[in-house]
Every structure is written in C-alpha cells, then in structure tokens.
Amino acid sequence: MSAVAPQTATVATVLERLEAILGADHLLTGDSERAFFSQDVYRAGKLVMGVAQPADVVQLREVLRTATTAGVAVIARGGGMSYTDAYLPVGSPTLMVDTRRLNRIVEINAQARYVVVECGITWSELHTALAPLGLSTPYWGPLSGLRATIGGALSQGSIFLGSGQYGSVADSVLAMEVVAADGQLVRTGSWAGEHAEPFFRHHGPDMTGLFTGDCGALGFKARAVLRLVSRQPESRYISYAFDDHETLTRAMGEVARAEVVSECFAFDPFLQGLRMQRGRLRDDMKSLGNVVKAAGGGIKGLKEGAKLALAGRGFLEDVPFSLHLSMDGRDVADADSRAAAVRRAVGSHGREIENSVPKVMRATPFAEVNSMLGPDGQRWAPVHGILPLTQAAEAFASTEALFARRRETDERHGIDHGYLMCTISNHGFLLEPCLYWRDARQQFHETVLDDAYLARLKAWPENLAAREAVEELRIELADHFHALGATAFQLGKFYPYSRNRDAGQWALLCSLKAAMDPAGLLNPGALGLGG
C-alpha cells in the first residue's frame, strides 16, 4: 500500500479548496509555519504543503475528503510531543491537519460516568474542567499534558498520571468517532447503536480497541468518550533510595502487585542528577507555592511547604537509584492504609527518603515541557520497552550491557544516558533509556519551549557526527527491546512494529487499513503501512 500522486487536482487547487472550507486564517502555507509543523521533538521530515486547522468535525471530514480525493497524503497532529516520526511526512505532497481547534467538551455525564470530548483538547484542559465536579478520567494524562491532546494519546499510546492503578490511556476510553480517508465517520462501542448512549465499550467485537495505538494510520480521531471516576481527596507520597537496580526493580514489582499506587516511577543516578540541576531558586519558590496550594493551604499546606523547603535540592546527592510513589484514597484512613501497604511491599529493599519529587510532580502535574532539553542545553531523545514485571531486572542489565559495548563511541561523541522506569497497573514495567548529547536546537524547540528557560541554556552548534551516532544508538535500542519481546507506545515510523508480526494479525491489520484508507494516504509509513 503506498500513497499515490495527485491525479485530479494540483496542489494549488487543493489549497484553494481547503481555504474555502477553513478560511484563510486557518490554512497555514508560510515557509516558517510549514517548517515547524514538519518537525517533531527529535527531527524534521519532508516539508508539508500546508497546515489545515479545522474548527469542528464537519470541517475535519471535508478536509480529509478534499485532500484524499486529490491524492494528497494527510497526517493528524495534536500537541506535537512525538519523538518517533509519528506525524513526520515521508513524501510529498502531504497536508498536516492540526487538530487543536477541536477542543470542546461535548458532554459531561456525571451520573453515567463518562465524558465526551473533541480529540484536540489537552489533558490539562480536560482535567481542569472536571476538577470542580470532583471527577477525573482514570488515566488523566502524560506529564506533557499541558500540550498533549486526547487524540494524540489515543493514537500513540500514553501512560503516567493514574497509570499505576488504571494502566494506559487505552484502558480509560469507552468509544470514539473516527474519520476515514474519504470523510466517512465511524463510531465505536455502544455509541454506534442507533438509540444507545456512549456508556460502554463492548457490544460485539471491540472496535474501539482497533483504533487505539494506530498512530493515525487507520483514521483521524474526531471525538472520544472516556470513563469518569471520583477524584480521591486524600493523597500520600513516599520516596525511597536503592543501592542497585535489582533491589529497585524487585521493590517496584512488589508495589505494583500490591495494587495501591496511582504512580510508581524511578530514576537511575544520572537522570535524577540531571533533574536536580534543572531550574533555579525562582522555580523552587514556584514549586513551594504549588505544594502549599495542592495541600489545601492552611496549616497542612504550610507544613508540606516547610518540609519541601527544608529538603532543598540536596536530598538525592548520595542516592544511587530513587523510587517515587503517589497514593490516593477515599479518606484519611484509606490513604494511610495504601501508604502502609507500600511500606510493607518495599520492606527492607529500600531506604525511605524525602518525598519532594512526587509531591512537586503532583502539585504541578502539567508543567511546561522544558525537560526535552537538558539543563546544559543538551538535546534529548528517549527509547523505551514495556515488559512483564518479572523481566525488569534482566532488561535493565542487558540494556546496560548494550551501552557498555558502545562506551567508546558514545564517549567520543559526548552521548550520555539515564533511565526512567515506571510500572503500568499491576503487570507492566516500562524501561526508558533517555539519551542526551550536545547539538543545535531545532525550530521546534525554539517555538515550543518556554522563552525564559531557553534564554538561560547554552546554544550548541550543529553536531552532525553526534546526531548520526545517536540515531544509530536509537535503532540499536529499539532492536534490543524488540528482541526481548517488549512492546512500546509511540510506535510511529520508528519502532519495528511490522517485523515478525503474526501473519494472521498482520493480514487483518492490512485489511482494516485498506477498508479505512484504500489509497494509503493516512499517515503513510506509520506502523510500517504504506509510504
């Protein structure tokens, strides 16, 4: 399946038709705008012919129908937080569809416990809207949720806030409206019934699941229905120090199986050291204020703020590995019970330390995405694998062995690495090596990151040799995780999804692609389909 060249209209004619649908202000064709939308966090793809910004589902359907009828490839982009070529064009002409104007909350049904949203809304916007009602989605977003959208997460896969208990974003979605290449609207779950509300995911085959993690290759997410749960009023935070990865990963497994945490994440010495370098006193004061506010102000808030101020930034200096946990309960007794269960699960494996990291993270869950550059201006690119809890220690050791084999090359090019580790519900373990190297920033960084943060970073010159070595390393890591049998989110056009697939499963996926996108014009190359 491959994208076809325009047959019935020139690019200029297509742009003219799109402008009639969207208005001149929402069809971007300037060189700088096209260049920005042709980049992700990691690199640039082919230059798009233009950027369409539909205001509603009707316009979205018309945009897709107009472009694909003319043989133009179309790619959906949400908040743009991908680093795996997920929305990067691989051919020309390609139209980018910026979905962020589709950001309405259509319905909040507190009694039936679901919310209907347009898929361009961010996780931060949704969480803020639900908070006064005492509600939340079970999984409530990635740390990039200030910019990351619901549709992007559903297309790419996503974890973090709430994932220790509720798993990934795919575990919280009930139904979707998906637009096929020809503009046809497909509803899933109970929503597809003539008289039914979108309250339930299952009625026959799980059609909703088919469109989760598809990287936009099967259809564009227009609206989604997510479950709602009550926000828990009491939270507890615990952090631990560990001497080695074996005891750390063993403890993480025990905690996950205890089924009491909302988030469970860990850092190796390099990554936690890097995080402690980031920011200044002004940022510390802002964090302090957020912690006081999150604790409800008053005496309790002042006490939490005092603890944070006393801990400062030095509490992780002598900590090899650190584990950070958040627990949410219905009341004081429930929250305390969950914290006690965590302490029993960890036992003597770790040493309890100041809990500033999870406390600050929860006080500002959706901060600016400045961490995509290191504190010295380094470029950043992660690669990850998801494995059973029982394989965590082995996976860490074998990944470190890979880095050891490459030590001379990586040192020559100034490539550093650290690890983020997370548990996913009671059964999954995510291991994410994060790569850092000194290289020139992209237009993406200059546009997306906070100006004040960028101003205090060193701007490095272009380093093509290091960039090439990083790309080689990324591929090695992806192949390594593939050989371990790991799964991944954000497959995009980077992870080797199509390799060694079960023949029956691959044939079924190709058939679904052909039904939704016969000419292969929806994000060609994603999942190894078309392009």
NORHU-V562292 format. One record per backbone hydrogen bond with DSSP energy under -1.0 kcal/mol. NH is the residue of the N-H (numbers start at 1). CO is the residue of the C=O. E is the energy in kcal/mol with one decimal. If there is no record, write none. Layout:
nh=NH co=CO e=E
nh=NH co=CO e=E
//
This chain:
nh=14 co=10 e=-2.3
nh=15 co=11 e=-2.7
nh=16 co=12 e=-2.0
nh=17 co=13 e=-2.2
nh=18 co=14 e=-2.5
nh=19 co=15 e=-2.3
nh=20 co=16 e=-1.5
nh=21 co=17 e=-1.2
nh=22 co=18 e=-2.7
nh=23 co=19 e=-2.7
nh=26 co=23 e=-1.4
nh=27 co=24 e=-1.1
nh=28 co=51 e=-2.8
nh=34 co=30 e=-2.7
nh=35 co=31 e=-2.3
nh=36 co=32 e=-2.3
nh=37 co=33 e=-2.2
nh=39 co=36 e=-1.6
nh=40 co=43 e=-2.6
nh=41 co=82 e=-2.4
nh=45 co=38 e=-3.0
nh=46 co=89 e=-2.2
nh=49 co=94 e=-2.8
nh=51 co=28 e=-2.2
nh=52 co=96 e=-3.0
nh=53 co=26 e=-2.2
nh=60 co=56 e=-2.3
nh=61 co=57 e=-2.4
nh=62 co=58 e=-2.0
nh=63 co=59 e=-2.6
nh=64 co=60 e=-2.1
nh=65 co=61 e=-2.4
nh=66 co=62 e=-2.5
nh=67 co=63 e=-2.4
nh=68 co=64 e=-2.6
nh=69 co=65 e=-1.8
nh=71 co=68 e=-1.5
nh=72 co=67 e=-2.6
nh=73 co=93 e=-1.7
nh=74 co=521 e=-2.9
nh=75 co=95 e=-2.1
nh=77 co=97 e=-2.6
nh=95 co=73 e=-3.2
nh=96 co=50 e=-2.3
nh=97 co=75 e=-3.2
nh=98 co=52 e=-2.6
nh=99 co=77 e=-2.5
nh=102 co=99 e=-1.9
nh=103 co=101 e=-1.7
nh=106 co=116 e=-1.8
nh=107 co=116 e=-1.7
nh=109 co=114 e=-2.8
nh=113 co=109 e=-1.3
nh=114 co=109 e=-1.7
nh=115 co=226 e=-2.2
nh=116 co=107 e=-3.0
nh=117 co=224 e=-2.7
nh=118 co=104 e=-2.9
nh=119 co=222 e=-2.4
nh=120 co=102 e=-2.6
nh=121 co=118 e=-1.5
nh=123 co=148 e=-1.7
nh=124 co=145 e=-2.2
nh=126 co=122 e=-2.1
nh=127 co=123 e=-2.6
nh=128 co=124 e=-2.3
nh=129 co=125 e=-1.8
nh=130 co=126 e=-2.0
nh=131 co=127 e=-1.6
nh=133 co=130 e=-1.3
nh=134 co=131 e=-2.2
nh=135 co=130 e=-1.8
nh=136 co=229 e=-2.1
nh=140 co=161 e=-2.2
nh=145 co=142 e=-1.7
nh=147 co=144 e=-2.2
nh=148 co=144 e=-3.0
nh=150 co=121 e=-2.3
nh=151 co=119 e=-2.6
nh=153 co=149 e=-2.1
nh=154 co=150 e=-2.4
nh=155 co=151 e=-2.2
nh=156 co=152 e=-2.5
nh=157 co=153 e=-2.7
nh=161 co=141 e=-2.2
nh=163 co=160 e=-2.3
nh=164 co=262 e=-2.9
nh=166 co=162 e=-3.1
nh=167 co=163 e=-1.4
nh=169 co=158 e=-2.0
nh=171 co=168 e=-1.5
nh=172 co=169 e=-1.8
nh=174 co=225 e=-3.4
nh=175 co=225 e=-1.2
nh=177 co=223 e=-2.7
nh=178 co=186 e=-3.0
nh=179 co=220 e=-2.9
nh=180 co=184 e=-2.9
nh=181 co=516 e=-2.4
nh=183 co=180 e=-2.0
nh=186 co=178 e=-3.2
nh=188 co=176 e=-1.9
nh=190 co=200 e=-2.9
nh=192 co=189 e=-1.8
nh=193 co=190 e=-1.8
nh=199 co=197 e=-1.5
nh=207 co=205 e=-1.8
nh=211 co=208 e=-1.3
nh=212 co=209 e=-1.1
nh=213 co=154 e=-3.3
nh=215 co=155 e=-2.9
nh=217 co=214 e=-2.0
nh=220 co=179 e=-2.3
nh=222 co=177 e=-3.1
nh=223 co=177 e=-1.1
nh=224 co=117 e=-2.6
nh=225 co=175 e=-2.8
nh=226 co=115 e=-2.4
nh=227 co=172 e=-2.6
nh=228 co=113 e=-1.6
nh=229 co=136 e=-3.1
nh=231 co=134 e=-2.7
nh=234 co=329 e=-1.8
nh=236 co=327 e=-2.5
nh=238 co=325 e=-1.9
nh=240 co=323 e=-2.4
nh=241 co=351 e=-2.8
nh=242 co=321 e=-2.6
nh=248 co=244 e=-1.7
nh=249 co=245 e=-2.8
nh=250 co=246 e=-2.0
nh=251 co=247 e=-2.2
nh=252 co=248 e=-2.4
nh=253 co=249 e=-2.0
nh=254 co=250 e=-2.0
nh=255 co=251 e=-2.6
nh=256 co=252 e=-2.5
nh=257 co=253 e=-2.3
nh=258 co=254 e=-1.0
nh=259 co=256 e=-1.2
nh=262 co=326 e=-3.2
nh=263 co=326 e=-1.3
nh=265 co=324 e=-2.3
nh=266 co=421 e=-2.7
nh=267 co=322 e=-2.1
nh=268 co=419 e=-1.4
nh=272 co=268 e=-2.2
nh=273 co=269 e=-1.8
nh=274 co=270 e=-2.1
nh=275 co=271 e=-2.2
nh=276 co=272 e=-1.7
nh=277 co=273 e=-1.0
nh=284 co=280 e=-2.0
nh=285 co=281 e=-2.5
nh=286 co=282 e=-1.8
nh=287 co=283 e=-2.6
nh=288 co=284 e=-2.4
nh=289 co=285 e=-2.3
nh=290 co=286 e=-2.2
nh=291 co=287 e=-2.4
nh=292 co=288 e=-2.2
nh=293 co=289 e=-2.3
nh=294 co=290 e=-3.0
nh=295 co=291 e=-1.8
nh=296 co=293 e=-1.8
nh=297 co=292 e=-2.4
nh=301 co=297 e=-2.6
nh=302 co=298 e=-2.2
nh=303 co=299 e=-2.3
nh=304 co=300 e=-2.3
nh=305 co=301 e=-2.5
nh=306 co=302 e=-2.4
nh=307 co=303 e=-2.1
nh=308 co=304 e=-1.9
nh=309 co=305 e=-2.5
nh=310 co=306 e=-2.5
nh=311 co=307 e=-1.9
nh=312 co=308 e=-1.8
nh=317 co=314 e=-1.5
nh=319 co=316 e=-1.6
nh=321 co=242 e=-2.0
nh=322 co=267 e=-1.9
nh=323 co=240 e=-2.3
nh=324 co=265 e=-3.2
nh=325 co=238 e=-2.7
nh=326 co=263 e=-2.0
nh=327 co=236 e=-2.6
nh=329 co=234 e=-3.4
nh=335 co=331 e=-2.6
nh=336 co=332 e=-2.7
nh=337 co=333 e=-2.2
nh=338 co=334 e=-2.1
nh=339 co=335 e=-2.2
nh=340 co=336 e=-2.3
nh=341 co=337 e=-2.0
nh=342 co=338 e=-2.0
nh=343 co=339 e=-2.2
nh=344 co=340 e=-2.1
nh=345 co=341 e=-2.2
nh=346 co=342 e=-2.6
nh=347 co=343 e=-2.2
nh=349 co=346 e=-2.1
nh=351 co=241 e=-2.4
nh=353 co=239 e=-2.3
nh=359 co=355 e=-1.6
nh=360 co=356 e=-2.9
nh=361 co=357 e=-2.4
nh=362 co=358 e=-2.3
nh=363 co=359 e=-1.7
nh=364 co=360 e=-1.8
nh=372 co=369 e=-1.5
nh=373 co=370 e=-1.7
nh=374 co=378 e=-2.5
nh=377 co=374 e=-2.2
nh=379 co=437 e=-3.1
nh=381 co=435 e=-1.8
nh=383 co=433 e=-2.0
nh=385 co=431 e=-1.9
nh=386 co=487 e=-2.5
nh=387 co=429 e=-2.7
nh=389 co=427 e=-1.1
nh=391 co=388 e=-1.9
nh=392 co=389 e=-1.4
nh=395 co=391 e=-2.5
nh=396 co=392 e=-2.3
nh=397 co=393 e=-2.3
nh=398 co=394 e=-2.5
nh=399 co=395 e=-2.0
nh=400 co=396 e=-2.4
nh=401 co=397 e=-1.9
nh=402 co=398 e=-1.5
nh=403 co=399 e=-1.9
nh=404 co=400 e=-2.2
nh=405 co=401 e=-1.9
nh=406 co=402 e=-1.0
nh=407 co=404 e=-1.1
nh=410 co=406 e=-2.8
nh=411 co=407 e=-2.8
nh=412 co=408 e=-2.0
nh=413 co=409 e=-1.5
nh=415 co=410 e=-3.0
nh=416 co=436 e=-2.6
nh=418 co=434 e=-1.7
nh=420 co=432 e=-2.1
nh=421 co=266 e=-2.2
nh=422 co=430 e=-1.9
nh=423 co=264 e=-1.9
nh=424 co=428 e=-2.5
nh=425 co=163 e=-2.8
nh=427 co=424 e=-1.5
nh=428 co=424 e=-2.2
nh=429 co=387 e=-2.5
nh=430 co=422 e=-3.1
nh=431 co=385 e=-2.6
nh=432 co=420 e=-2.7
nh=434 co=418 e=-3.3
nh=435 co=381 e=-2.6
nh=436 co=416 e=-2.4
nh=437 co=379 e=-1.4
nh=446 co=442 e=-1.9
nh=447 co=443 e=-2.0
nh=448 co=444 e=-2.6
nh=449 co=445 e=-2.0
nh=454 co=450 e=-2.5
nh=455 co=451 e=-2.1
nh=457 co=454 e=-1.5
nh=467 co=463 e=-2.2
nh=468 co=464 e=-2.3
nh=469 co=465 e=-2.0
nh=470 co=466 e=-2.5
nh=471 co=467 e=-2.1
nh=472 co=468 e=-2.0
nh=473 co=469 e=-2.2
nh=474 co=470 e=-2.8
nh=475 co=471 e=-2.1
nh=476 co=472 e=-2.1
nh=477 co=473 e=-2.6
nh=478 co=474 e=-2.5
nh=479 co=475 e=-2.6
nh=480 co=476 e=-2.4
nh=481 co=477 e=-2.6
nh=482 co=478 e=-2.2
nh=483 co=479 e=-2.4
nh=484 co=480 e=-1.3
nh=485 co=482 e=-1.3
nh=486 co=481 e=-2.5
nh=487 co=386 e=-2.1
nh=490 co=156 e=-3.7
nh=493 co=84 e=-2.2
nh=494 co=491 e=-2.0
nh=495 co=491 e=-1.6
nh=497 co=495 e=-2.6
nh=501 co=498 e=-1.2
nh=506 co=502 e=-2.6
nh=507 co=503 e=-2.2
nh=508 co=504 e=-2.0
nh=509 co=505 e=-2.4
nh=510 co=506 e=-2.5
nh=511 co=507 e=-1.9
nh=512 co=508 e=-2.1
nh=513 co=509 e=-2.6
nh=514 co=510 e=-2.3
nh=515 co=511 e=-1.8
nh=516 co=512 e=-2.3
nh=517 co=513 e=-2.8
nh=520 co=517 e=-1.9
nh=523 co=74 e=-2.7
nh=525 co=529 e=-2.8
nh=526 co=523 e=-1.9
nh=527 co=492 e=-2.5
nh=528 co=525 e=-1.8
nh=529 co=526 e=-2.0
//
